[in-house]
Amino acid sequence: MAVRHHLIQSPPSAVWEVLSDPDRYAEWVVGTEDTRPLDGTWPEVGAALQYTVAVGPVRLRGSTVVRRLEPPNRLELEAKSGPAGTARIAIEVIPWGAATLVVVDEHPLRGPGARLHNTLFDAALQLRHRRMLRRLAEVVEGVRTTSAP
């Protein structure tokens, strides 16, 4: 299981505003582009986004479904990556003085990712989460724009 945290220098309401905006998903989720609504109203339970995942030159379609919602503190998602399987991603938003501690907890649920899950897989997730949380902080703090790499 890959758990990572990051302190964002903004209040929880600002973090939650970004997490609950489907149009900003690709700004902070690493490798995601061309995000569009699939079902429901994001981030209601059962709502889904569809997107393209870029892995080097390869482009794959994926979707993410909201499985649990406790605004403004918790958002749990199921990411569906086609042949790679699915993963549970829990995002916790914790007030930390004037800042916000964001904790991401991800683990594979189904498919090859679940069957082949090991410490090397978790290490790769840690690297992805470090970058994703840094990007989330930049979006929330107004440092990152949609055109930033």
DSSP file with accessible surface (Angstrom, degrees, kcal/mol):
  #  RESIDUE AA STRUCTURE BP1 BP2  ACC     N-H-->O    O-->H-N    N-H-->O    O-->H-N    TCO  KAPPA ALPHA  PHI   PSI    X-CA   Y-CA   Z-CA
    1    1 A M              0   0  115      0, 0.0     2,-0.6     0, 0.0   106,-0.2   0.000 360.0 360.0 360.0 132.0    0.0    0.0    0.0
    2    2 A A  E     +A  106   0A   0    104,-2.4   104,-2.6     2,-0.0     2,-0.4  -0.883 360.0 175.1-103.4 114.9    1.4    3.4   -1.0
    3    3 A V  E     +A  105   0A  70     -2,-0.6     2,-0.3   102,-0.2   102,-0.2  -0.979   4.6 166.2-120.3 131.2    0.7    6.2    1.5
    4    4 A R  E     -A  104   0A  72    100,-2.5   100,-3.2    -2,-0.4     2,-0.3  -0.992  14.2-161.1-143.1 149.0    2.1    9.7    1.0
    5    5 A H  E     -A  103   0A 125     -2,-0.3     2,-0.3    98,-0.2    98,-0.2  -0.893   4.5-172.8-130.3 160.3    1.4   13.1    2.5
    6    6 A H  E     -A  102   0A  58     96,-1.9    96,-2.6    -2,-0.3     2,-0.6  -0.967  22.7-130.5-153.1 136.9    2.1   16.7    1.5
    7    7 A L  E     -A  101   0A  67     -2,-0.3     2,-0.5    94,-0.2    94,-0.2  -0.802  23.2-160.7 -92.0 120.3    1.6   20.0    3.4
    8    8 A I  E     -A  100   0A   0     92,-3.5    92,-2.5    -2,-0.6     2,-2.1  -0.902  18.5-134.7-104.9 129.5   -0.2   22.5    1.2
    9    9 A Q  S    S+     0   0  128     -2,-0.5    90,-0.1    90,-0.2    92,-0.0  -0.306  79.0  78.6 -82.1  54.2    0.1   26.2    2.2
   10   10 A S  S    S-     0   0   17     -2,-2.1    -2,-0.2    90,-0.1   131,-0.1  -0.967  88.7 -88.3-150.5 160.2   -3.6   26.9    1.8
   11   11 A P    >>  -     0   0   65      0, 0.0     4,-1.5     0, 0.0     3,-1.1  -0.291  40.8-107.5 -71.8 158.2   -6.8   26.2    3.8
   12   12 A P  H 3> S+     0   0   27      0, 0.0     4,-3.1     0, 0.0     5,-0.2   0.839 117.6  62.7 -53.8 -34.7   -8.7   22.9    3.4
   13   13 A S  H 3> S+     0   0   84      1,-0.2     4,-2.0     2,-0.2     5,-0.1   0.883 103.1  49.3 -61.5 -35.7  -11.5   24.8    1.6
   14   14 A A  H <> S+     0   0   25     -3,-1.1     4,-1.4     2,-0.2    -1,-0.2   0.892 112.3  47.6 -70.0 -38.9   -9.1   25.7   -1.2
   15   15 A V  H  X S+     0   0    0     -4,-1.5     4,-2.5     1,-0.2     3,-0.3   0.945 112.3  49.2 -64.8 -47.0   -7.8   22.1   -1.5
   16   16 A W  H  X S+     0   0   30     -4,-3.1     4,-2.3     1,-0.2    -2,-0.2   0.873 104.3  60.1 -62.9 -34.9  -11.4   20.8   -1.6
   17   17 A E  H  < S+     0   0  128     -4,-2.0    -1,-0.2    -5,-0.2     4,-0.2   0.910 109.8  42.0 -59.1 -41.4  -12.3   23.3   -4.3
   18   18 A V  H >< S+     0   0    4     -4,-1.4     3,-1.5    -3,-0.3     6,-0.2   0.933 113.2  52.1 -72.2 -44.2   -9.7   21.8   -6.6
   19   19 A L  H 3< S+     0   0    1     -4,-2.5    -2,-0.2     1,-0.3    -1,-0.2   0.843 111.4  47.9 -61.2 -32.5  -10.5   18.2   -5.7
   20   20 A S  T 3< S+     0   0   32     -4,-2.3    -1,-0.3    -5,-0.2    -2,-0.2   0.414  91.3  91.0 -92.5   5.7  -14.2   18.7   -6.4
   21   21 A D    X   -     0   0   51     -3,-1.5     3,-1.8    -4,-0.2     4,-0.4  -0.845  56.5-166.5-103.5 106.0  -13.6   20.4   -9.8
   22   22 A P  G >  S+     0   0   30      0, 0.0     3,-0.8     0, 0.0     4,-0.4   0.800  86.2  63.1 -64.0 -24.6  -13.7   17.9  -12.6
   23   23 A D  G 3  S+     0   0  131      1,-0.2     3,-0.1     2,-0.1    12,-0.1   0.664 103.6  48.6 -73.1 -14.5  -12.2   20.4  -15.0
   24   24 A R  G X> S+     0   0   61     -3,-1.8     3,-1.3    -6,-0.2     4,-0.8   0.456  80.8  99.6-103.1  -1.4   -9.0   20.7  -13.0
   25   25 A Y  H X> S+     0   0    8     -3,-0.8     4,-2.3    -4,-0.4     3,-1.1   0.900  81.7  50.1 -52.9 -48.4   -8.4   16.9  -12.6
   26   26 A A  H 34 S+     0   0   28     -4,-0.4    -1,-0.3     1,-0.2     6,-0.2   0.708  99.3  68.6 -68.8 -16.9   -5.8   16.7  -15.4
   27   27 A E  H <4 S+     0   0   18     -3,-1.3    -1,-0.2     1,-0.1    -2,-0.2   0.822 117.8  17.8 -70.3 -29.8   -3.9   19.7  -13.8
   28   28 A W  H << S+     0   0    7     -3,-1.1     2,-0.7    -4,-0.8   108,-0.3   0.641 102.1  89.2-119.5 -17.7   -2.8   17.7  -10.8
   29   29 A V  S >< S-     0   0    7     -4,-2.3     3,-1.7    -5,-0.2    -1,-0.1  -0.733  82.2-121.2 -86.8 116.3   -3.3   13.9  -11.7
   30   30 A V  T 3  S+     0   0   17     -2,-0.7     3,-0.1     1,-0.3    -2,-0.1  -0.290  89.1   8.2 -61.6 129.9    0.0   12.8  -13.2
   31   31 A G  T 3  S+     0   0   24      1,-0.2    23,-3.3    -5,-0.1     2,-0.4   0.362  97.1 126.1  85.7  -5.3   -0.3   11.4  -16.7
   32   32 A T  E <   +B   53   0A  11     -3,-1.7     2,-0.3    21,-0.2    -1,-0.2  -0.706  26.3 155.4 -93.8 137.8   -3.9   12.4  -17.2
   33   33 A E  E     +B   52   0A  62     19,-2.7    19,-2.9    -2,-0.4    -6,-0.0  -0.937  50.2  36.3-148.1 169.2   -5.2   14.4  -20.1
   34   34 A D  E    S-     0   0A 100     -2,-0.3     2,-0.2    17,-0.2    -1,-0.1   0.907  72.7-173.3  52.5  50.0   -8.4   15.0  -22.0
   35   35 A T  E     +     0   0A  37     16,-0.2    16,-0.2   -12,-0.1    -1,-0.2  -0.535  10.6 163.7 -76.6 138.5  -10.6   14.7  -19.0
   36   36 A R  E     -B   50   0A  73     14,-2.6    14,-3.2    -2,-0.2   -13,-0.0  -0.990  42.2 -91.4-151.5 152.2  -14.4   14.7  -19.5
   37   37 A P  E     +B   49   0A  94      0, 0.0    12,-0.2     0, 0.0     3,-0.1  -0.327  36.3 173.9 -62.5 144.1  -17.5   13.8  -17.5
   38   38 A L  E     -     0   0A  72     10,-2.9     2,-0.3     1,-0.4    11,-0.2   0.700  63.8  -2.8-115.3 -51.3  -18.7   10.2  -17.9
   39   39 A D  E    S-B   48   0A  98      9,-1.5     9,-2.7     1,-0.0    -1,-0.4  -0.994 104.4 -12.0-144.0 148.7  -21.5    9.8  -15.4
   40   40 A G  S    S-     0   0   64     -2,-0.3     2,-0.6     7,-0.2     8,-0.1   0.035  91.1 -52.0  64.3-168.5  -23.2   11.8  -12.7
   41   41 A T  S >  S-     0   0   91      4,-0.1     3,-2.8    -4,-0.1     6,-0.2  -0.945  73.2 -92.4-113.7 113.2  -22.1   15.1  -11.2
   42   42 A W  T 3  S+     0   0   24     -2,-0.6     3,-0.1     1,-0.3   -22,-0.1  -0.413 104.5  15.4 -64.0 135.0  -18.5   15.1   -9.9
   43   43 A P  T 3  S+     0   0   21      0, 0.0    -1,-0.3     0, 0.0     3,-0.1  -0.747  93.6 114.7-104.8  36.8  -17.7   14.5   -7.0
   44   44 A E  S X  S-     0   0  111     -3,-2.8     3,-2.5     1,-0.1    22,-0.3  -0.304  83.0 -84.9 -63.2 150.3  -21.0   12.8   -6.0
   45   45 A V  T 3  S+     0   0   93      1,-0.3    22,-0.2    24,-0.1    -4,-0.1  -0.332 119.7  22.5 -56.8 130.8  -20.8    9.1   -5.2
   46   46 A G  T 3  S+     0   0   39     20,-2.8    -1,-0.3     1,-0.4    21,-0.1   0.169  91.1 130.4  93.9 -16.2  -21.1    7.2   -8.4
   47   47 A A    <   -     0   0    2     -3,-2.5    19,-2.6    -6,-0.2    -1,-0.4  -0.392  39.8-162.8 -68.1 148.9  -20.0   10.1  -10.6
   48   48 A A  E     -BC  39  65A   3     -9,-2.7   -10,-2.9    17,-0.2    -9,-1.5  -0.983  16.3-155.7-138.9 148.2  -17.2    9.2  -13.1
   49   49 A L  E     -BC  37  64A   2     15,-2.2    15,-2.2    -2,-0.3     2,-0.4  -0.928  11.1-152.2-115.0 145.5  -14.7   11.0  -15.2
   50   50 A Q  E     +BC  36  63A  59    -14,-3.2   -14,-2.6    -2,-0.4     2,-0.3  -0.900  26.8 155.5-113.5 147.8  -13.1    9.6  -18.4
   51   51 A Y  E     - C   0  62A   9     11,-2.5    11,-2.7    -2,-0.4     2,-0.4  -0.964  41.9-103.7-158.8 171.6   -9.7   10.6  -19.5
   52   52 A T  E     -BC  33  61A  13    -19,-2.9   -19,-2.7    -2,-0.3     2,-0.5  -0.904  28.2-148.5-105.6 135.0   -6.7    9.6  -21.5
   53   53 A V  E     -BC  32  60A  34      7,-3.9     7,-2.5    -2,-0.4     2,-0.6  -0.920   8.3-150.2-105.2 126.4   -3.6    8.4  -19.7
   54   54 A A  E     + C   0  59A  26    -23,-3.3     2,-0.5    -2,-0.5     5,-0.2  -0.877  18.8 174.5-100.8 117.5   -0.3    9.2  -21.3
   55   55 A V  E >   - C   0  58A  89      3,-2.8     3,-2.0    -2,-0.6    -2,-0.0  -0.880  69.7 -61.7-120.4  93.4    2.6    6.8  -20.6
   56   56 A G  T 3  S-     0   0   61     -2,-0.5    -1,-0.1     1,-0.3   -25,-0.0  -0.431 118.3 -18.1  61.7-131.1    5.4    8.0  -22.8
   57   57 A P  T 3  S+     0   0  126      0, 0.0     2,-0.3     0, 0.0    -1,-0.3   0.615 120.0  97.2 -80.6  -9.4    4.2    7.8  -26.4
   58   58 A V  E <   -C   55   0A  77     -3,-2.0    -3,-2.8     2,-0.0     2,-0.5  -0.624  57.3-161.3 -85.7 136.5    1.3    5.4  -25.4
   59   59 A R  E     +C   54   0A 132     -2,-0.3     2,-0.3    -5,-0.2    -5,-0.2  -0.978  12.1 178.3-119.0 125.4   -2.2    6.7  -24.8
   60   60 A L  E     -C   53   0A  83     -7,-2.5    -7,-3.9    -2,-0.5     2,-0.3  -0.946  26.3-122.7-125.4 148.0   -4.7    4.7  -22.9
   61   61 A R  E     +C   52   0A 151     -2,-0.3     2,-0.3    -9,-0.2    -9,-0.2  -0.686  37.8 165.2 -87.6 142.4   -8.3    5.4  -21.9
   62   62 A G  E     -C   51   0A   6    -11,-2.7   -11,-2.5    -2,-0.3     2,-0.3  -0.915  19.4-153.8-145.0 171.0   -9.2    5.3  -18.2
   63   63 A S  E     -CD  50  80A  21     17,-2.0    17,-3.7    -2,-0.3     2,-0.4  -0.984   4.7-150.1-146.9 157.0  -12.0    6.3  -15.9
   64   64 A T  E     -CD  49  79A   0    -15,-2.2   -15,-2.2    -2,-0.3     2,-0.4  -0.999  10.7-162.4-131.9 132.1  -12.3    7.2  -12.2
   65   65 A V  E     -CD  48  78A  11     13,-2.4    13,-2.6    -2,-0.4     2,-0.5  -0.924  22.5-122.8-115.7 137.2  -15.4    6.7  -10.2
   66   66 A V  E     + D   0  77A   0    -19,-2.6   -20,-2.8    -2,-0.4    11,-0.2  -0.684  33.3 170.6 -76.9 122.9  -16.2    8.3   -6.8
   67   67 A R  E     +     0   0A 115      9,-2.8     2,-0.3    -2,-0.5    10,-0.2   0.688  65.8  16.9-104.5 -28.2  -16.8    5.5   -4.3
   68   68 A R  E     - D   0  76A 106      8,-1.7     8,-2.8   -24,-0.1     2,-0.4  -0.988  61.8-172.7-149.5 138.9  -16.9    7.5   -1.0
   69   69 A L  E     + D   0  75A  48     -2,-0.3     6,-0.2     6,-0.2   -24,-0.1  -0.987  15.8 162.6-139.7 123.2  -17.4   11.2   -0.3
   70   70 A E  E >>  - D   0  74A  81      4,-3.0     3,-2.7    -2,-0.4     4,-1.9  -0.663  45.5-121.8-135.3  76.5  -17.1   13.1    3.0
   71   71 A P  T 34 S+     0   0   78      0, 0.0    -2,-0.1     0, 0.0     4,-0.0  -0.365  83.4   7.0 -65.8 141.7  -16.8   16.7    2.1
   72   72 A P  T 34 S+     0   0   59      0, 0.0   -56,-0.1     0, 0.0     3,-0.1  -0.799 133.7  41.4-102.1  31.0  -14.5   18.5    2.8
   73   73 A N  T <4 S+     0   0   70     -3,-2.7    20,-2.9     1,-0.2     2,-0.4   0.684 107.0  31.8-112.7 -23.1  -12.3   15.9    4.4
   74   74 A R  E  <  +DE  70  92A  40     -4,-1.9    -4,-3.0    18,-0.2     2,-0.4  -0.985  43.0 175.4-149.3 134.6  -12.3   12.7    2.3
   75   75 A L  E     -DE  69  91A   1     16,-2.3    16,-3.0    -2,-0.4     2,-0.5  -0.989  12.0-168.4-135.5 121.6  -12.7   11.6   -1.3
   76   76 A E  E     -DE  68  90A  20     -8,-2.8    -9,-2.8    -2,-0.4    -8,-1.7  -0.964  11.1-175.8-116.4 131.0  -12.3    7.9   -2.3
   77   77 A L  E     -DE  66  89A   4     12,-3.2    12,-2.9    -2,-0.5     2,-0.5  -0.860  24.3-144.7-123.7 153.8  -11.9    6.9   -5.9
   78   78 A E  E     -DE  65  88A  10    -13,-2.6   -13,-2.4    -2,-0.3     2,-0.5  -0.977  20.0-156.3-117.8 114.0  -11.7    3.8   -8.0
   79   79 A A  E     -DE  64  87A   9      8,-2.4     8,-2.0    -2,-0.5     2,-0.6  -0.800   3.1-158.5 -91.0 127.1   -9.4    4.3  -10.9
   80   80 A K  E     +DE  63  86A  75    -17,-3.7   -17,-2.0    -2,-0.5     6,-0.2  -0.937  13.3 177.8-110.6 115.0  -10.1    1.9  -13.8
   81   81 A S    >   -     0   0   51      4,-3.1     3,-2.1    -2,-0.6     4,-0.1  -0.252  35.9-125.5-113.5  42.0   -7.1    1.5  -16.1
   82   82 A G  G >  S+     0   0   53      1,-0.3     3,-1.9     2,-0.2    -1,-0.3  -0.242  90.2   7.6  56.7-124.6   -8.4   -1.1  -18.6
   83   83 A P  G 3  S+     0   0  117      0, 0.0    -1,-0.3     0, 0.0     3,-0.1   0.719 125.4  65.1 -65.1 -19.2   -6.1   -4.1  -18.9
   84   84 A A  G <  S-     0   0   57     -3,-2.1    29,-1.5     1,-0.3     2,-0.2   0.680 104.0-133.7 -75.9 -17.7   -4.0   -2.8  -16.0
   85   85 A G    <   -     0   0   11     -3,-1.9    -4,-3.1    26,-0.1     2,-0.3  -0.660  28.3 -54.3 103.2-157.5   -6.9   -3.3  -13.6
   86   86 A T  E     -EF  80 110A  21     24,-1.4    23,-3.0    -2,-0.2    24,-1.1  -0.871  38.6-162.2-126.8 159.9   -8.3   -1.0  -10.9
   87   87 A A  E     -EF  79 108A  13     -8,-2.0    -8,-2.4    -2,-0.3     2,-0.5  -0.986  18.5-129.3-140.8 148.4   -7.0    0.8   -7.9
   88   88 A R  E     -EF  78 107A  50     19,-2.8    19,-1.9    -2,-0.3     2,-0.5  -0.854  24.5-172.1 -94.3 131.2   -8.5    2.4   -4.7
   89   89 A I  E     -EF  77 106A  16    -12,-2.9   -12,-3.2    -2,-0.5     2,-0.5  -0.972   2.0-170.5-128.7 114.1   -7.3    5.9   -4.1
   90   90 A A  E     -EF  76 105A   2     15,-3.0    15,-2.4    -2,-0.5     2,-0.5  -0.917   2.2-166.6-106.4 129.9   -8.3    7.6   -0.8
   91   91 A I  E     -EF  75 104A   2    -16,-3.0   -16,-2.3    -2,-0.5     2,-0.4  -0.975   3.7-166.9-118.4 120.0   -7.5   11.3   -0.4
   92   92 A E  E     -EF  74 103A  77     11,-2.8    11,-2.3    -2,-0.5     2,-0.6  -0.912   6.8-157.7-110.6 133.6   -7.8   12.8    3.0
   93   93 A V  E     - F   0 102A   1    -20,-2.9     9,-0.2    -2,-0.4    -2,-0.0  -0.949  16.1-177.1-113.4 113.5   -7.8   16.6    3.6
   94   94 A I  E     - F   0 101A  46      7,-2.9     7,-3.1    -2,-0.6     2,-0.0  -0.947  27.8-123.0-120.0 122.0   -6.7   17.5    7.2
   95   95 A P  E     - F   0 100A  78      0, 0.0     2,-0.3     0, 0.0     5,-0.2  -0.387  29.6-178.4 -58.4 136.2   -6.6   21.0    8.6
   96   96 A W  E >   - F   0  99A 148      3,-2.5     3,-2.0     1,-0.3     2,-0.2  -0.711  57.3 -69.1-140.9  81.1   -3.1   21.8    9.8
   97   97 A G  T 3  S-     0   0   80      1,-0.3    -1,-0.3    -2,-0.3     0, 0.0  -0.492 113.3 -21.1  65.6-130.6   -3.0   25.3   11.3
   98   98 A A  T 3  S+     0   0   94     -2,-0.2    -1,-0.3    -3,-0.1     2,-0.1   0.545 136.6  64.7 -84.1  -5.0   -3.5   27.7    8.4
   99   99 A A  E <  S- F   0  96A   6     -3,-2.0    -3,-2.5   -90,-0.1     2,-0.4  -0.290  80.4-119.0-105.1-170.8   -2.3   25.0    6.0
  100  100 A T  E     -AF   8  95A   0    -92,-2.5   -92,-3.5    -5,-0.2     2,-0.6  -0.997   7.8-147.5-137.8 129.7   -3.7   21.6    4.9
  101  101 A L  E     -AF   7  94A  28     -7,-3.1    -7,-2.9    -2,-0.4     2,-0.5  -0.873  18.5-163.4 -94.1 121.8   -2.2   18.1    5.2
  102  102 A V  E     -AF   6  93A   0    -96,-2.6   -96,-1.9    -2,-0.6     2,-0.5  -0.941   3.3-167.4-109.4 127.4   -3.2   16.0    2.3
  103  103 A V  E     -AF   5  92A  27    -11,-2.3   -11,-2.8    -2,-0.5     2,-0.5  -0.966   2.0-164.5-117.3 126.6   -2.8   12.2    2.6
  104  104 A V  E     -AF   4  91A   1   -100,-3.2  -100,-2.5    -2,-0.5     2,-0.5  -0.944   5.5-176.2-111.9 131.0   -3.1    9.9   -0.4
  105  105 A D  E     +AF   3  90A  33    -15,-2.4   -15,-3.0    -2,-0.5     2,-0.4  -0.988  11.1 173.2-128.3 115.4   -3.5    6.2    0.1
  106  106 A E  E     +AF   2  89A  16   -104,-2.6  -104,-2.4    -2,-0.5   -17,-0.2  -0.981   7.9 161.0-129.0 139.1   -3.5    4.0   -3.0
  107  107 A H  E     - F   0  88A  50    -19,-1.9   -19,-2.8    -2,-0.4     7,-0.1  -0.981  40.8-102.0-151.3 149.7   -3.6    0.2   -3.5
  108  108 A P  E     - F   0  87A  17      0, 0.0   -21,-0.3     0, 0.0     3,-0.1  -0.394  29.6-178.8 -70.1 145.1   -4.5   -2.0   -6.4
  109  109 A L  E     +     0   0A  70    -23,-3.0     2,-0.3     1,-0.4   -22,-0.2   0.783  60.4   6.7-107.7 -49.6   -7.9   -3.8   -6.3
  110  110 A R  E    S+ F   0  86A 140    -24,-1.1   -24,-1.4   -26,-0.0    -1,-0.4  -0.928  96.1  26.6-137.1 160.6   -8.2   -5.9   -9.4
  111  111 A G  S >> S-     0   0   19     -2,-0.3     4,-2.1   -26,-0.2     3,-0.8  -0.276 107.2 -33.3  86.6-170.0   -6.2   -7.1  -12.4
  112  112 A P  H 3> S+     0   0   46      0, 0.0     4,-2.9     0, 0.0    -1,-0.2   0.843 132.2  61.1 -58.1 -36.4   -2.5   -7.5  -12.9
  113  113 A G  H 34 S+     0   0   16    -29,-1.5     4,-0.3    -3,-0.3    -2,-0.2   0.897 108.7  42.9 -58.7 -39.0   -1.7   -4.6  -10.6
  114  114 A A  H X4 S+     0   0   35     -3,-0.8     3,-0.7    -4,-0.3    -1,-0.2   0.905 116.6  46.6 -73.2 -41.2   -3.4   -6.4   -7.7
  115  115 A R  H 3< S+     0   0  185     -4,-2.1    -2,-0.2     1,-0.2    -1,-0.2   0.842 119.8  39.0 -70.5 -33.1   -1.8   -9.8   -8.6
  116  116 A L  T 3< S+     0   0  123     -4,-2.9    -1,-0.2    -5,-0.2     5,-0.2   0.299  82.5 141.4-100.7  10.2    1.7   -8.4   -9.1
  117  117 A H    <   +     0   0   68     -3,-0.7     2,-0.3    -4,-0.3    -3,-0.1  -0.276  21.5 140.0 -59.3 129.3    1.6   -5.9   -6.2
  118  118 A N     >  -     0   0   82      1,-0.0     4,-2.2    -2,-0.0     5,-0.2  -0.907  66.9 -79.7-156.0-176.9    4.9   -5.7   -4.4
  119  119 A T  H  > S+     0   0  123     -2,-0.3     4,-2.2     1,-0.2     5,-0.1   0.836 126.0  55.4 -66.4 -31.5    7.3   -3.3   -2.7
  120  120 A L  H  > S+     0   0  131      2,-0.2     4,-2.0     1,-0.2    -1,-0.2   0.925 107.7  49.5 -65.9 -41.1    8.7   -2.2   -6.1
  121  121 A F  H  > S+     0   0   70      1,-0.2     4,-2.1    -5,-0.2    -2,-0.2   0.923 111.0  49.9 -61.3 -44.5    5.2   -1.4   -7.3
  122  122 A D  H  X S+     0   0   29     -4,-2.2     4,-2.4     1,-0.2    -1,-0.2   0.879 107.0  54.9 -63.1 -37.7    4.7    0.7   -4.1
  123  123 A A  H  X S+     0   0   49     -4,-2.2     4,-1.8     2,-0.2    -1,-0.2   0.912 107.9  49.1 -62.8 -40.5    7.9    2.5   -4.7
  124  124 A A  H  X S+     0   0   60     -4,-2.0     4,-2.2     1,-0.2    -2,-0.2   0.910 110.6  50.9 -65.0 -40.5    6.8    3.5   -8.2
  125  125 A L  H  X S+     0   0   15     -4,-2.1     4,-3.1     1,-0.2     5,-0.2   0.888 105.8  56.3 -62.8 -38.7    3.5    4.7   -6.7
  126  126 A Q  H  X S+     0   0   47     -4,-2.4     4,-2.4     1,-0.2    -1,-0.2   0.918 107.8  47.8 -59.1 -43.4    5.4    6.7   -4.1
  127  127 A L  H  X S+     0   0  104     -4,-1.8     4,-1.9     2,-0.2    -1,-0.2   0.924 113.6  47.3 -64.1 -43.8    7.2    8.6   -6.9
  128  128 A R  H  X S+     0   0   78     -4,-2.2     4,-2.8     1,-0.2    -2,-0.2   0.925 112.9  49.0 -63.7 -42.9    4.0    9.2   -8.8
  129  129 A H  H  X S+     0   0    0     -4,-3.1     4,-3.0     2,-0.2     5,-0.3   0.874 106.4  55.9 -67.3 -36.5    2.2   10.4   -5.6
  130  130 A R  H  X S+     0   0  116     -4,-2.4     4,-1.9    -5,-0.2    -1,-0.2   0.951 113.4  41.4 -58.7 -46.9    5.1   12.8   -4.7
  131  131 A R  H  X S+     0   0  112     -4,-1.9     4,-2.5     2,-0.2    -2,-0.2   0.918 115.0  51.4 -66.8 -41.9    4.8   14.4   -8.1
  132  132 A M  H  X S+     0   0    8     -4,-2.8     4,-2.7     1,-0.2    -2,-0.2   0.928 111.4  46.4 -63.5 -44.5    0.9   14.4   -8.0
  133  133 A L  H  X S+     0   0    1     -4,-3.0     4,-2.5     2,-0.2    -1,-0.2   0.879 111.3  52.0 -67.7 -36.0    0.8   16.0   -4.5
  134  134 A R  H  X S+     0   0  108     -4,-1.9     4,-2.3    -5,-0.3    -1,-0.2   0.936 111.8  47.1 -63.8 -42.3    3.3   18.6   -5.5
  135  135 A R  H  X S+     0   0   25     -4,-2.5     4,-2.5     2,-0.2    -2,-0.2   0.912 110.3  52.3 -65.2 -41.6    1.2   19.4   -8.6
  136  136 A L  H  X S+     0   0    1     -4,-2.7     4,-2.9  -108,-0.3     5,-0.2   0.938 109.8  49.6 -58.9 -45.3   -2.0   19.6   -6.4
  137  137 A A  H  X S+     0   0    4     -4,-2.5     4,-2.9     1,-0.2     6,-0.3   0.919 110.4  50.2 -59.5 -43.8   -0.2   22.0   -4.1
  138  138 A E  H  <>S+     0   0   51     -4,-2.3     5,-2.1     2,-0.2     6,-1.9   0.896 112.5  46.9 -63.4 -39.1    0.9   24.2   -7.1
  139  139 A V  H ><5S+     0   0    3     -4,-2.5     3,-1.0     4,-0.2    -2,-0.2   0.954 115.7  44.6 -66.2 -48.3   -2.7   24.2   -8.4
  140  140 A V  H 3<5S+     0   0   20     -4,-2.9    -2,-0.2     1,-0.3    -1,-0.2   0.917 115.1  47.6 -63.2 -43.1   -4.2   25.1   -5.1
  141  141 A E  T 3<5S-     0   0   76     -4,-2.9    -1,-0.3    -5,-0.2    -2,-0.2   0.480 114.9-115.5 -79.3  -4.1   -1.6   27.7   -4.3
  142  142 A G  T < 5S+     0   0   60     -3,-1.0    -3,-0.2    -4,-0.4    -4,-0.1   0.625  86.6 112.9  82.0  13.6   -2.0   29.3   -7.7
  143  143 A V      < +     0   0  100     -5,-2.1     2,-0.4    -6,-0.3    -4,-0.2   0.847  66.6  61.8 -83.9 -35.4    1.5   28.5   -8.9
  144  144 A R        -     0   0   19     -6,-1.9     2,-0.2    -9,-0.2    -2,-0.1  -0.767  64.8-169.9 -98.2 135.6    0.5   26.0  -11.6
  145  145 A T    >   -     0   0   76     -2,-0.4     3,-1.9     4,-0.0    -6,-0.0  -0.717  41.6 -98.2-114.3 170.1   -1.7   26.9  -14.6
  146  146 A T  T 3  S+     0   0  112      1,-0.3    -1,-0.0    -2,-0.2    -2,-0.0   0.776 122.9  54.1 -60.6 -24.8   -3.3   24.5  -17.1
  147  147 A S  T 3  S+     0   0  105      2,-0.0    -1,-0.3     0, 0.0    -3,-0.0   0.584  83.0 108.5 -88.6  -6.2   -0.5   25.1  -19.6
  148  148 A A    <         0   0   32     -3,-1.9    -4,-0.0     1,-0.1     0, 0.0  -0.417 360.0 360.0 -70.4 145.0    2.3   24.2  -17.1
  149  149 A P              0   0  134      0, 0.0    -1,-0.1     0, 0.0    -2,-0.0  -0.235 360.0 360.0 -73.0 360.0    4.0   20.8  -17.8
